Amino acid sequence: MKFKVHWIIDGIAEIEGESKEDAEKKLQESLEEYVKNSEDLMNKFIAKSIQGTAYLEGEKNNEKEDENEKKED
């Protein structure tokens, strides 16, 4: 049987930028280029979207990081 599998890759990168929007744009462009040049990601794993949010270290508005920190404790 063939199953469809919805997959998500979660990560954190440190990017220099003039603003949050600038950092997000730089990473978005880099990841898009990487995905477009990866035959496996484009044709086997069928990557459909990239999403991210910039924040300053120590900000509490990143729920995913807060959840991960709680799990590690």
QUIKAMO-V914389 format. One record per backbone hydrogen bond with DSSP energy under -1.0 kcal/mol. NH is the residue of the N-H (numbers start at 1). CO is the residue of the C=O. E is the energy in kcal/mol with one decimal. If there is no record, write none. Layout:
NH&CO&E, NH&CO&E
//
This chain:
23&19&-2.3, 24&20&-2.7, 25&21&-2.4, 26&22&-2.4, 27&23&-2.2, 28&24&-2.8, 29&25&-2.6, 30&26&-1.9, 31&27&-2.9, 32&28&-2.8, 33&29&-2.1, 34&30&-2.1, 35&31&-2.9, 36&32&-2.6, 37&33&-1.5, 38&35&-1.4, 42&38&-2.3, 43&39&-2.9, 44&40&-1.8, 45&40&-3.1, 47&41&-3.2, 59&56&-2.4, 63&61&-1.0, 66&62&-2.0, 67&63&-2.6, 68&64&-2.2, 69&65&-2.3, 70&66&-1.9, 71&67&-1.9, 72&68&-1.6, 73&69&-1.1
//
